[in-house]
Amino acid sequence: MPQETAVYTHGHHESVLRSHTWRTAANSAGYLIGELTPETRILDVGCGPGTITADLAALVPRGHVTGVDREPGIVAQAREYAAGRGLSHTDFAVADVNELDFADDSFDVVHAHQVLQHLGDPVQALREMRRVCRPGGIVAVRDADYDAFVWFPGSPVLDEWLQLYRRVARASGGEPDAGRRLLSWARAAGFTDIVPTAGTWCYATPEDRAWWSGMWADRTTSSGYARLAVEGGHATPEQLAAIADGWREWGGREDGWFLVPHGELLCRV
């Protein structure tokens, strides 16, 4: 099986985990919740620190949820988080989505949130997710679409940030505008029974603006993305610091509004 060729753009800096631990099944997998039953067996691919994984487990009390991620430290964090919530019907493992160590037809639902955008071959990943999903089960994927991000007031600095991020992500082997491509990728992977939808995150309250802008200001100067931007010759540390200042300035605007759109798919196997 092929090994992953893309580099994970964000890395696991505290600013990145600040975002990942904010995610819940309600705000990030709402399109899937109606498909679950108390007995559902779920594989959560790219589970990160496990907040979505644990929420899904709470929804399937007589089922089972397995979370996998490529980073051992993050898997350990997810395992600890689920244990802290008393969710004994979960387990976690280090795994690459390109070569999942599970038998064919092992799960009722195979879920991946914000994963395909970071892969060199998302179609192959979808094929592997399909392999471990039982006939009649569901492969569920959701990814943001960076070029469709919308904010107000306009900001040349945030315009610069967006173009820079997209360059760095593509240089790392991923596809930041994944949301609009999910349907095409799923069809290429052999799925024919597909329900495509879209979902959003919106940051407009003072608290949400402060959190979102502060998180991206810190990512821009301190995360794996910042390192890749500098090492790849895409930006200087001084340019990144100026972008971070622009994020903080936007976050202080009382009329600030930011929309993050996502593509979503329920693919019946």
Backbone as CSV, one residue per row, in Angstrom:
resi,resn,N_x,N_y,N_z,CA_x,CA_y,CA_z,C_x,C_y,C_z
1,MET,0.845,-1.201,0.000,0.000,0.000,0.000,0.876,1.246,0.000
2,PRO,0.415,2.328,-0.622,1.221,3.546,-0.659,1.314,4.205,0.705
3,GLN,2.447,4.850,0.964,2.632,5.614,2.181,2.288,7.078,1.919
4,GLU,1.982,7.808,2.983,1.592,9.206,2.841,2.753,10.043,2.307
5,THR,2.461,10.870,1.300,3.477,11.720,0.687,3.396,13.164,1.142
6,ALA,2.259,13.584,1.650,2.092,14.981,2.055,2.603,15.195,3.477
7,VAL,3.030,16.419,3.743,3.424,16.834,5.081,2.225,17.508,5.742
8,TYR,1.948,17.174,7.000,0.833,17.798,7.693,1.172,19.268,7.935
9,THR,0.439,20.153,7.286,0.802,21.569,7.252,0.805,22.199,8.643
10,HIS,-0.175,21.891,9.461,-0.342,22.621,10.714,0.629,22.194,11.802
11,GLY,0.980,20.897,11.847,1.732,20.407,12.983,0.854,20.342,14.223
12,HIS,1.470,20.178,15.390,0.682,19.989,16.616,1.058,20.997,17.691
13,HIS,1.362,22.215,17.264,1.608,23.290,18.213,0.352,23.531,19.058
14,GLU,0.539,24.117,20.226,-0.598,24.401,21.114,-1.690,25.173,20.406
15,SER,-1.339,26.115,19.526,-2.352,26.907,18.825,-3.213,26.040,17.916
16,VAL,-2.631,24.982,17.362,-3.393,24.066,16.516,-4.326,23.224,17.383
17,LEU,-3.797,22.690,18.473,-4.628,21.873,19.361,-5.733,22.701,20.003
18,ARG,-5.496,23.989,20.178,-6.542,24.884,20.692,-7.763,24.839,19.779
19,SER,-7.509,24.775,18.478,-8.606,24.672,17.518,-9.211,23.275,17.516
20,HIS,-8.352,22.248,17.497,-8.847,20.884,17.380,-9.681,20.473,18.587
21,THR,-9.311,20.922,19.782,-10.067,20.533,20.965,-11.377,21.303,21.105
22,TRP,-11.564,22.342,20.306,-12.835,23.070,20.267,-13.900,22.278,19.513
23,ARG,-13.481,21.368,18.655,-14.403,20.670,17.766,-15.221,19.618,18.512
24,THR,-16.490,19.557,18.170,-17.420,18.600,18.755,-18.167,17.890,17.635
25,ALA,-18.871,16.832,17.977,-19.727,16.197,16.978,-20.801,17.167,16.507
26,ALA,-21.319,17.993,17.418,-22.384,18.924,17.050,-21.897,19.974,16.055
27,ASN,-20.707,20.553,16.274,-20.271,21.634,15.375,-19.446,21.150,14.194
28,SER,-19.094,19.871,14.164,-18.211,19.387,13.105,-18.681,18.105,12.422
29,ALA,-19.670,17.422,12.959,-20.157,16.184,12.342,-21.671,16.086,12.410
30,GLY,-22.345,17.228,12.442,-23.797,17.226,12.526,-24.464,16.508,11.374
31,TYR,-23.852,16.539,10.194,-24.421,15.881,9.010,-24.450,14.363,9.153
32,LEU,-23.645,13.825,10.080,-23.548,12.378,10.273,-24.430,11.876,11.407
33,ILE,-24.734,12.699,12.378,-25.357,12.242,13.626,-26.661,11.483,13.382
34,GLY,-27.460,11.940,12.444,-28.737,11.282,12.181,-28.613,9.874,11.632
35,GLU,-27.425,9.486,11.181,-27.204,8.144,10.633,-26.792,7.136,11.702
36,LEU,-26.531,7.607,12.913,-26.018,6.724,13.963,-27.149,6.061,14.731
37,THR,-26.878,4.852,15.213,-27.766,4.156,16.134,-26.961,3.841,17.396
38,PRO,-27.603,3.448,18.468,-26.843,3.134,19.684,-25.817,2.021,19.507
39,GLU,-25.985,1.186,18.471,-25.100,0.041,18.272,-24.019,0.275,17.223
40,THR,-23.933,1.450,16.644,-23.037,1.701,15.517,-21.570,1.514,15.906
41,ARG,-20.820,0.862,15.013,-19.365,0.712,15.152,-18.707,1.749,14.239
42,ILE,-17.870,2.604,14.801,-17.314,3.749,14.072,-15.791,3.695,14.079
43,LEU,-15.194,4.015,12.953,-13.758,4.299,12.865,-13.606,5.780,12.588
44,ASP,-12.900,6.487,13.475,-12.656,7.921,13.313,-11.216,8.113,12.854
45,VAL,-11.050,8.434,11.574,-9.734,8.559,10.957,-9.207,9.977,11.158
46,GLY,-7.951,10.094,11.596,-7.399,11.409,11.878,-8.081,12.017,13.084
47,CYS,-8.166,11.230,14.156,-8.997,11.618,15.306,-8.436,12.798,16.078
48,GLY,-7.150,13.134,15.902,-6.577,14.242,16.641,-6.720,14.018,18.142
49,PRO,-6.976,15.080,18.911,-7.046,14.930,20.373,-8.311,14.260,20.883
50,GLY,-9.220,13.857,19.989,-10.294,12.950,20.371,-11.603,13.569,20.813
51,THR,-11.792,14.861,20.649,-13.042,15.457,21.127,-14.238,15.020,20.280
52,ILE,-14.094,15.001,18.962,-15.179,14.501,18.120,-15.372,13.007,18.362
53,THR,-14.271,12.273,18.451,-14.330,10.823,18.678,-15.145,10.506,19.923
54,ALA,-14.851,11.215,21.007,-15.554,10.965,22.263,-17.032,11.318,22.151
55,ASP,-17.342,12.408,21.475,-18.751,12.775,21.292,-19.494,11.703,20.486
56,LEU,-18.846,11.183,19.449,-19.480,10.115,18.673,-19.701,8.883,19.549
57,ALA,-18.728,8.576,20.405,-18.873,7.420,21.292,-20.059,7.591,22.241
58,ALA,-20.262,8.820,22.714,-21.389,9.065,23.612,-22.726,8.833,22.921
59,LEU,-22.742,8.934,21.584,-23.970,8.747,20.820,-24.230,7.288,20.459
60,VAL,-23.241,6.417,20.691,-23.399,4.989,20.343,-23.054,4.145,21.575
61,PRO,-23.845,4.247,22.639,-23.477,3.620,23.922,-23.347,2.109,23.870
62,ARG,-24.021,1.458,22.917,-23.906,-0.003,22.790,-23.068,-0.395,21.575
63,GLY,-22.447,0.588,20.950,-21.565,0.341,19.827,-20.107,0.403,20.254
64,HIS,-19.252,0.848,19.333,-17.827,0.959,19.642,-17.228,1.997,18.706
65,VAL,-16.250,2.762,19.202,-15.565,3.758,18.385,-14.060,3.554,18.503
66,THR,-13.411,3.475,17.352,-11.955,3.380,17.271,-11.431,4.668,16.648
67,GLY,-10.500,5.319,17.306,-9.873,6.519,16.763,-8.446,6.218,16.340
68,VAL,-8.063,6.701,15.169,-6.687,6.509,14.692,-6.113,7.835,14.216
69,ASP,-4.811,7.979,14.391,-4.090,9.158,13.940,-2.646,8.742,13.681
70,ARG,-1.936,9.539,12.884,-0.542,9.202,12.565,0.434,9.583,13.676
71,GLU,0.031,10.485,14.566,0.944,11.028,15.563,0.733,10.326,16.915
72,PRO,1.726,9.564,17.397,1.540,8.816,18.642,1.167,9.687,19.839
73,GLY,1.773,10.860,19.971,1.459,11.722,21.098,0.021,12.183,21.097
74,ILE,-0.518,12.439,19.925,-1.913,12.866,19.817,-2.852,11.700,20.112
75,VAL,-2.476,10.502,19.680,-3.282,9.319,20.003,-3.350,9.128,21.511
76,ALA,-2.228,9.310,22.186,-2.222,9.174,23.650,-3.125,10.220,24.295
77,GLN,-3.128,11.438,23.763,-3.986,12.488,24.307,-5.455,12.136,24.104
78,ALA,-5.793,11.615,22.924,-7.174,11.225,22.646,-7.619,10.102,23.578
79,ARG,-6.748,9.142,23.792,-7.072,8.016,24.677,-7.346,8.514,26.093
80,GLU,-6.517,9.438,26.563,-6.693,9.992,27.902,-7.987,10.787,28.007
81,TYR,-8.313,11.545,26.952,-9.533,12.347,26.973,-10.769,11.454,27.042
82,ALA,-10.809,10.393,26.228,-11.964,9.491,26.236,-12.092,8.790,27.584
83,ALA,-10.959,8.386,28.158,-11.001,7.732,29.465,-11.525,8.692,30.527
84,GLY,-11.143,9.965,30.420,-11.618,10.954,31.374,-13.114,11.177,31.307
85,ARG,-13.696,10.892,30.163,-15.148,11.001,30.027,-15.861,9.687,30.343
86,GLY,-15.106,8.680,30.750,-15.700,7.405,31.126,-16.212,6.591,29.956
87,LEU,-15.629,6.777,28.782,-16.102,6.104,27.575,-15.278,4.835,27.353
88,SER,-15.708,3.751,27.974,-14.934,2.513,27.918,-15.080,1.777,26.590
89,HIS,-16.066,2.142,25.793,-16.268,1.462,24.509,-15.536,2.206,23.386
90,THR,-14.314,2.637,23.669,-13.453,3.279,22.676,-12.081,2.632,22.730
91,ASP,-11.361,2.696,21.615,-9.948,2.364,21.616,-9.264,3.224,20.564
92,PHE,-7.947,3.339,20.679,-7.180,4.246,19.829,-5.907,3.558,19.365
93,ALA,-5.451,3.939,18.170,-4.241,3.338,17.614,-3.554,4.324,16.680
94,VAL,-2.261,4.130,16.505,-1.504,4.884,15.506,-1.707,4.194,14.164
95,ALA,-2.103,4.967,13.150,-2.379,4.363,11.840,-2.287,5.409,10.751
96,ASP,-1.994,4.927,9.546,-1.974,5.741,8.333,-3.218,5.394,7.526
97,VAL,-3.985,6.399,7.124,-5.227,6.140,6.394,-4.978,5.402,5.086
98,ASN,-3.780,5.491,4.541,-3.474,4.784,3.306,-3.323,3.279,3.497
99,GLU,-3.143,2.845,4.751,-2.941,1.423,5.039,-3.492,1.123,6.426
100,LEU,-4.795,1.034,6.513,-5.464,0.802,7.790,-5.347,-0.665,8.191
101,ASP,-4.962,-0.905,9.430,-4.722,-2.263,9.904,-6.017,-2.876,10.449
102,PHE,-7.018,-2.924,9.572,-8.300,-3.508,9.933,-8.772,-4.383,8.773
103,ALA,-9.528,-5.400,9.100,-10.063,-6.283,8.064,-11.123,-5.567,7.240
104,ASP,-11.385,-6.091,6.068,-12.477,-5.587,5.249,-13.784,-5.615,6.058
105,ASP,-14.657,-4.640,5.806,-16.016,-4.634,6.351,-16.053,-4.601,7.891
106,SER,-15.102,-3.902,8.502,-14.999,-3.923,9.968,-15.912,-2.934,10.681
107,PHE,-16.368,-1.888,9.990,-17.074,-0.797,10.665,-18.372,-0.455,9.943
108,ASP,-19.319,0.077,10.710,-20.567,0.578,10.127,-20.378,1.975,9.543
109,VAL,-19.540,2.785,10.186,-19.264,4.152,9.756,-17.762,4.389,9.820
110,VAL,-17.209,4.961,8.758,-15.816,5.401,8.743,-15.840,6.905,8.512
111,HIS,-15.325,7.651,9.476,-15.473,9.109,9.503,-14.106,9.776,9.453
112,ALA,-14.014,10.888,8.725,-12.776,11.671,8.691,-13.135,13.149,8.603
113,HIS,-12.677,13.911,9.568,-12.941,15.350,9.609,-11.650,16.119,9.387
114,GLN,-11.618,16.951,8.355,-10.462,17.787,8.027,-9.211,16.936,7.824
115,VAL,-9.368,15.825,7.124,-8.247,14.916,6.877,-7.826,14.929,5.410
116,LEU,-8.784,14.811,4.500,-8.443,14.621,3.090,-7.644,15.793,2.530
117,GLN,-7.862,17.002,3.053,-7.132,18.164,2.556,-5.630,18.075,2.803
118,HIS,-5.230,17.223,3.735,-3.814,17.118,4.103,-3.123,15.915,3.477
119,LEU,-3.778,15.219,2.548,-3.234,13.988,1.993,-2.752,14.180,0.562
120,GLY,-1.721,13.415,0.204,-1.222,13.472,-1.158,-2.135,12.787,-2.153
121,ASP,-2.878,11.762,-1.699,-3.779,11.023,-2.585,-5.097,10.770,-1.859
122,PRO,-5.967,11.770,-1.814,-7.230,11.593,-1.091,-8.126,10.517,-1.688
123,VAL,-8.009,10.268,-2.985,-8.830,9.222,-3.605,-8.426,7.852,-3.065
124,GLN,-7.127,7.604,-2.960,-6.667,6.341,-2.378,-7.129,6.208,-0.931
125,ALA,-7.078,7.299,-0.187,-7.543,7.255,1.197,-9.021,6.882,1.267
126,LEU,-9.823,7.444,0.394,-11.238,7.106,0.367,-11.461,5.636,-0.003
127,ARG,-10.650,5.116,-0.904,-10.765,3.696,-1.246,-10.461,2.822,-0.019
128,GLU,-9.448,3.205,0.743,-9.089,2.427,1.926,-10.164,2.550,3.005
129,MET,-10.732,3.739,3.148,-11.838,3.903,4.087,-13.031,3.048,3.664
130,ARG,-13.266,2.991,2.371,-14.372,2.163,1.870,-14.110,0.682,2.141
131,ARG,-12.858,0.258,2.016,-12.530,-1.164,2.219,-12.913,-1.643,3.607
132,VAL,-12.687,-0.813,4.620,-12.935,-1.260,5.995,-14.358,-0.975,6.459
133,CYS,-15.182,-0.421,5.576,-16.582,-0.139,5.889,-17.457,-1.254,5.321
134,ARG,-18.388,-1.739,6.125,-19.237,-2.860,5.699,-20.181,-2.442,4.577
135,PRO,-20.640,-3.384,3.762,-21.667,-3.085,2.769,-22.910,-2.510,3.452
136,GLY,-23.416,-1.419,2.915,-24.539,-0.724,3.520,-24.133,0.325,4.537
137,GLY,-22.849,0.334,4.916,-22.345,1.328,5.852,-22.051,2.651,5.162
138,ILE,-21.459,3.572,5.925,-21.263,4.940,5.442,-19.827,5.379,5.648
139,VAL,-19.247,5.952,4.613,-18.005,6.711,4.732,-18.395,8.188,4.754
140,ALA,-18.042,8.876,5.832,-18.445,10.269,6.036,-17.204,11.148,6.107
141,VAL,-17.153,12.173,5.260,-15.992,13.061,5.228,-16.446,14.515,5.195
142,ARG,-15.652,15.366,5.838,-15.932,16.802,5.880,-14.606,17.544,5.817
143,ASP,-14.519,18.517,4.913,-13.300,19.311,4.781,-13.634,20.754,4.471
144,ALA,-12.826,21.651,5.029,-12.973,23.072,4.745,-12.552,23.381,3.318
145,ASP,-12.929,24.567,2.863,-12.560,25.061,1.529,-12.001,26.467,1.701
146,TYR,-10.666,26.558,1.781,-10.025,27.819,2.165,-10.332,28.961,1.206
147,ASP,-10.341,28.701,-0.093,-10.559,29.805,-1.027,-11.974,30.354,-0.959
148,ALA,-12.859,29.635,-0.279,-14.233,30.118,-0.100,-14.436,30.814,1.249
149,PHE,-13.390,30.944,2.065,-13.516,31.682,3.318,-13.966,33.116,3.016
150,VAL,-14.830,33.646,3.865,-15.363,35.000,3.691,-15.254,35.733,5.020
151,TRP,-14.806,36.991,4.962,-14.756,37.785,6.191,-15.086,39.245,5.906
152,PHE,-15.431,39.932,6.976,-15.734,41.364,6.939,-15.271,41.945,8.272
153,PRO,-14.714,43.147,8.260,-14.363,44.005,7.128,-13.222,43.401,6.307
154,GLY,-13.103,43.860,5.081,-12.011,43.426,4.231,-10.670,43.787,4.850
155,SER,-9.667,42.972,4.576,-8.344,43.190,5.150,-7.286,42.713,4.172
156,PRO,-6.477,43.622,3.620,-5.394,43.182,2.739,-4.442,42.209,3.418
157,VAL,-4.267,42.358,4.730,-3.374,41.439,5.440,-3.965,40.026,5.466
158,LEU,-5.270,39.908,5.697,-5.883,38.585,5.676,-5.932,38.028,4.262
159,ASP,-6.061,38.891,3.258,-5.935,38.427,1.872,-4.565,37.784,1.664
160,GLU,-3.530,38.455,2.174,-2.166,37.931,2.054,-2.031,36.617,2.803
161,TRP,-2.612,36.558,4.021,-2.569,35.314,4.794,-3.177,34.152,4.021
162,LEU,-4.349,34.358,3.424,-5.033,33.266,2.749,-4.212,32.743,1.581
163,GLN,-3.683,33.643,0.776,-2.890,33.196,-0.365,-1.617,32.491,0.094
164,LEU,-1.002,32.988,1.162,0.189,32.348,1.699,-0.143,30.950,2.210
165,TYR,-1.215,30.822,2.985,-1.561,29.509,3.515,-1.799,28.515,2.377
166,ARG,-2.515,28.931,1.362,-2.809,28.017,0.257,-1.524,27.594,-0.459
167,ARG,-0.570,28.509,-0.610,0.715,28.147,-1.231,1.459,27.130,-0.375
168,VAL,1.513,27.376,0.911,2.249,26.475,1.802,1.590,25.093,1.830
169,ALA,0.270,25.048,1.918,-0.435,23.771,1.972,-0.198,22.960,0.698
170,ARG,-0.229,23.612,-0.435,-0.004,22.893,-1.700,1.449,22.470,-1.842
171,ALA,2.375,23.300,-1.385,3.783,22.914,-1.417,4.045,21.716,-0.515
172,SER,3.205,21.533,0.507,3.323,20.395,1.420,2.663,19.141,0.863
173,GLY,2.001,19.254,-0.285,1.392,18.102,-0.928,-0.093,17.960,-0.720
174,GLY,-0.718,18.913,-0.020,-2.145,18.827,0.245,-2.971,19.696,-0.682
175,GLU,-4.266,19.797,-0.403,-5.191,20.598,-1.210,-6.087,21.391,-0.265
176,PRO,-5.764,22.675,-0.030,-6.531,23.462,0.940,-7.967,23.739,0.532
177,ASP,-8.260,23.706,-0.755,-9.630,23.935,-1.214,-10.338,22.593,-1.414
178,ALA,-10.230,21.735,-0.417,-10.720,20.363,-0.542,-12.235,20.278,-0.564
179,GLY,-12.916,21.174,0.167,-14.357,21.050,0.311,-15.090,20.899,-1.003
180,ARG,-14.736,21.696,-1.990,-15.424,21.650,-3.288,-15.052,20.414,-4.108
181,ARG,-13.982,19.728,-3.712,-13.489,18.583,-4.477,-13.951,17.235,-3.921
182,LEU,-14.583,17.230,-2.761,-14.922,15.960,-2.123,-15.776,15.066,-3.009
183,LEU,-16.783,15.630,-3.636,-17.667,14.817,-4.474,-16.895,14.187,-5.620
184,SER,-16.021,14.965,-6.256,-15.214,14.437,-7.352,-14.304,13.322,-6.871
185,TRP,-13.665,13.527,-5.724,-12.773,12.495,-5.180,-13.543,11.226,-4.841
186,ALA,-14.730,11.365,-4.252,-15.509,10.189,-3.881,-15.942,9.404,-5.114
187,ARG,-16.330,10.101,-6.145,-16.709,9.415,-7.383,-15.511,8.680,-7.979
188,ALA,-14.342,9.313,-7.935,-13.132,8.668,-8.446,-12.765,7.442,-7.623
189,ALA,-13.144,7.444,-6.343,-12.854,6.306,-5.467,-13.854,5.168,-5.644
190,GLY,-14.872,5.378,-6.456,-15.813,4.314,-6.757,-17.159,4.410,-6.073
191,PHE,-17.388,5.457,-5.284,-18.695,5.618,-4.649,-19.720,6.108,-5.675
192,THR,-20.927,5.599,-5.571,-22.009,6.041,-6.462,-23.219,6.551,-5.687
193,ASP,-23.408,6.080,-4.453,-24.536,6.506,-3.616,-24.008,7.548,-2.630
194,ILE,-24.088,8.816,-3.002,-23.442,9.895,-2.264,-24.460,10.987,-1.953
195,VAL,-24.473,11.442,-0.708,-25.283,12.597,-0.324,-24.321,13.745,0.001
196,PRO,-24.214,14.750,-0.891,-23.318,15.877,-0.635,-24.067,17.039,0.018
197,THR,-23.457,17.617,1.035,-24.027,18.785,1.692,-22.903,19.761,2.006
198,ALA,-23.252,20.853,2.667,-22.259,21.836,3.096,-22.607,22.295,4.499
199,GLY,-21.584,22.645,5.251,-21.771,23.169,6.599,-20.809,24.307,6.847
200,THR,-21.036,25.067,7.886,-20.203,26.243,8.140,-19.820,26.355,9.608
201,TRP,-18.722,27.059,9.839,-18.409,27.643,11.133,-18.473,29.149,10.947
202,CYS,-19.034,29.858,11.908,-19.129,31.314,11.829,-18.619,31.920,13.132
203,TYR,-17.715,32.887,12.996,-17.123,33.556,14.157,-17.492,35.036,14.088
204,ALA,-18.410,35.458,14.952,-18.888,36.831,14.879,-19.124,37.477,16.241
205,THR,-19.257,36.688,17.290,-19.396,37.296,18.611,-18.024,37.788,19.074
206,PRO,-17.963,38.705,20.014,-16.650,39.163,20.496,-15.775,38.011,20.980
207,GLU,-16.375,37.052,21.679,-15.598,35.929,22.200,-15.085,35.040,21.070
208,ASP,-15.949,34.751,20.094,-15.536,33.902,18.980,-14.480,34.586,18.117
209,ARG,-14.659,35.882,17.868,-13.656,36.612,17.084,-12.303,36.597,17.779
210,ALA,-12.302,36.842,19.084,-11.044,36.864,19.828,-10.368,35.497,19.781
211,TRP,-11.157,34.444,19.932,-10.593,33.089,19.916,-10.029,32.745,18.535
212,TRP,-10.811,32.961,17.490,-10.414,32.589,16.130,-9.208,33.411,15.672
213,SER,-9.249,34.706,15.873,-8.148,35.566,15.414,-6.883,35.325,16.235
214,GLY,-7.031,35.131,17.539,-5.863,34.856,18.361,-5.221,33.531,18.017
215,MET,-6.045,32.532,17.750,-5.527,31.224,17.369,-4.739,31.307,16.074
216,TRP,-5.281,32.004,15.061,-4.573,32.103,13.785,-3.359,33.027,13.880
217,ALA,-3.401,34.037,14.728,-2.211,34.867,14.937,-1.078,34.012,15.489
218,ASP,-1.390,33.170,16.455,-0.361,32.313,17.031,0.106,31.249,16.055
219,ARG,-0.812,30.660,15.296,-0.410,29.677,14.280,0.552,30.302,13.266
220,THR,0.294,31.550,12.919,1.055,32.201,11.856,2.506,32.426,12.251
221,THR,2.795,32.487,13.534,4.172,32.721,13.955,4.827,31.528,14.628
222,SER,4.035,30.516,15.068,4.620,29.496,15.941,4.356,28.049,15.534
223,SER,3.458,27.788,14.610,3.056,26.408,14.321,3.929,25.792,13.233
224,GLY,3.623,24.534,12.906,4.292,23.884,11.792,4.103,24.632,10.496
225,TYR,2.939,25.219,10.309,2.674,26.041,9.114,3.656,27.194,9.020
226,ALA,3.941,27.858,10.152,4.894,28.967,10.153,6.286,28.485,9.752
227,ARG,6.700,27.346,10.297,8.016,26.807,9.960,8.097,26.456,8.478
228,LEU,7.065,25.812,7.960,7.070,25.449,6.538,7.068,26.690,5.647
229,ALA,6.371,27.739,6.078,6.331,28.973,5.285,7.715,29.581,5.158
230,VAL,8.460,29.588,6.256,9.801,30.185,6.238,10.789,29.264,5.523
231,GLU,10.798,27.985,5.894,11.760,27.055,5.297,11.536,26.889,3.795
232,GLY,10.282,27.016,3.363,9.987,26.877,1.938,10.197,28.149,1.149
233,GLY,10.601,29.233,1.801,10.821,30.497,1.103,9.552,31.224,0.723
234,HIS,8.445,30.879,1.378,7.169,31.519,1.060,6.980,32.837,1.800
235,ALA,7.636,33.000,2.951,7.485,34.213,3.752,8.672,34.319,4.698
236,THR,8.944,35.527,5.156,9.961,35.754,6.170,9.294,35.805,7.545
237,PRO,10.068,35.626,8.616,9.471,35.770,9.953,8.829,37.136,10.147
238,GLU,9.416,38.177,9.560,8.858,39.519,9.682,7.505,39.618,8.987
239,GLN,7.380,38.990,7.836,6.093,38.994,7.140,5.042,38.229,7.944
240,LEU,5.439,37.126,8.547,4.496,36.358,9.357,4.056,37.157,10.580
241,ALA,4.984,37.883,11.190,4.622,38.706,12.350,3.630,39.788,11.957
242,ALA,3.804,40.367,10.764,2.870,41.394,10.301,1.486,40.803,10.051
243,ILE,1.441,39.585,9.509,0.149,38.925,9.291,-0.518,38.628,10.633
244,ALA,0.261,38.167,11.614,-0.297,37.908,12.937,-0.894,39.176,13.535
245,ASP,-0.203,40.316,13.365,-0.740,41.589,13.845,-2.049,41.925,13.135
246,GLY,-2.109,41.607,11.821,-3.344,41.847,11.079,-4.497,41.018,11.592
247,TRP,-4.219,39.767,11.970,-5.253,38.925,12.564,-5.777,39.554,13.850
248,ARG,-4.867,40.021,14.701,-5.296,40.602,15.980,-6.093,41.889,15.753
249,GLU,-5.680,42.670,14.761,-6.412,43.911,14.464,-7.821,43.580,14.003
250,TRP,-7.948,42.604,13.100,-9.285,42.216,12.635,-10.117,41.688,13.806
251,GLY,-9.520,40.889,14.673,-10.255,40.312,15.782,-10.803,41.343,16.756
252,GLY,-10.201,42.536,16.755,-10.675,43.595,17.636,-11.793,44.435,17.053
253,ARG,-12.194,44.150,15.807,-13.254,44.922,15.178,-14.617,44.475,15.683
254,GLU,-15.424,45.420,16.140,-16.739,45.066,16.682,-17.684,44.533,15.618
255,ASP,-17.423,44.879,14.351,-18.281,44.395,13.266,-17.644,43.217,12.523
256,GLY,-16.603,42.620,13.097,-15.924,41.515,12.436,-16.788,40.267,12.315
257,TRP,-16.681,39.600,11.177,-17.495,38.403,10.862,-16.659,37.506,9.975
258,PHE,-16.595,36.213,10.292,-15.764,35.280,9.521,-16.542,33.989,9.312
259,LEU,-16.554,33.516,8.060,-17.278,32.303,7.693,-16.311,31.276,7.121
260,VAL,-16.383,30.055,7.650,-15.582,28.932,7.161,-16.535,27.886,6.576
261,PRO,-16.596,27.749,5.253,-17.481,26.741,4.654,-16.780,25.389,4.513
262,HIS,-17.583,24.335,4.571,-17.084,22.954,4.432,-17.927,22.187,3.439
263,GLY,-17.272,21.339,2.676,-17.974,20.298,1.956,-18.159,19.093,2.862
264,GLU,-19.280,18.379,2.687,-19.584,17.206,3.503,-20.148,16.108,2.593
265,LEU,-19.791,14.873,2.867,-20.334,13.751,2.088,-20.724,12.598,3.003
266,LEU,-21.875,12.012,2.722,-22.237,10.690,3.249,-22.206,9.730,2.062
267,CYS,-21.258,8.806,2.068,-21.075,7.892,0.943,-21.490,6.482,1.374
268,ARG,-22.560,5.989,0.800,-23.047,4.658,1.148,-22.213,3.598,0.411
269,VAL,-21.747,2.620,1.150,-20.897,1.578,0.563,-21.771,0.511,-0.090
